[in-house]
Amino acid sequence: MVWGGDIYSIIMLKPLACVLVCTLLFLPVVFVLRIIVTRKLKKMIQQLEEEIQQQEERILSATAVEE
């Protein structure tokens, strides 16, 4: 079996090589986007937690004033 002249190897290896190249090219992009989205999500969660804490404090102070 000659790899260069075998039609089966051409049909199977060329798409496999293309998939490998695309994966290697786009993998760093995916990781960078993951880092960016993770940072933004952490900031958003922190802001939401602070807002919840402020609302709880307002509710507690409002109930303390009513009593």
N, C-alpha and C positions, 0 to 999 in steps of 0.2 A: 504494500500500500504506500503510495507516494503522496505526501501531504500536499505538495504544490499542485499536483494534477488531479487529485481526487475531488470530484464535484461535491460529494457529501461533506468533506471537510470545509470546502468553501462556503457551502450553504449554512453549516452549523457554526463555524468559527468566526465568520465575519460579523453576524449579528451579536454574538457573544462578546466580541472585541468592542463593538460599538456600545453595548450596554456597560461594559467595564469602564470605558473612557468617559461616558456620560456620568456614571456614578462617581468616578474620581474627580470630575470637574465640579459637580454640583454638591458634593458632600461638604466641602468647606463653607459654601454659601448657606446650606441648611444649618450647620452648627452656629454660624454667626447670627443668623436670624433667630435661632433658638435662644441664644444668649441675650439678644436685644429684647425679645418678647418676655423672657423670664424676668429680666430686670424691671421692665415696665409693669409686669403683673405684680411683682413684689411691692413696688411703690404704690400701686393702686390698692392692694390689700392693706398696706400700712395706713393709707389715707382713710380707707373705710373703717378700719379698727379705731382710729382716732375719732372719727365722726360718731361712731357708735358710743364710744366712751363719753364724748361731749353730750350727746343726747341723753344718756343715762344720768349724767350729772345734772342736767337741766331738769329732768323729770324728778330726781330726788330733791333738788332744791325747791321745785314748785310744790311738791307734796309737803315739804317741811314748812313752807310759808303758809299753806292752807291749814295746817294743824295748829 
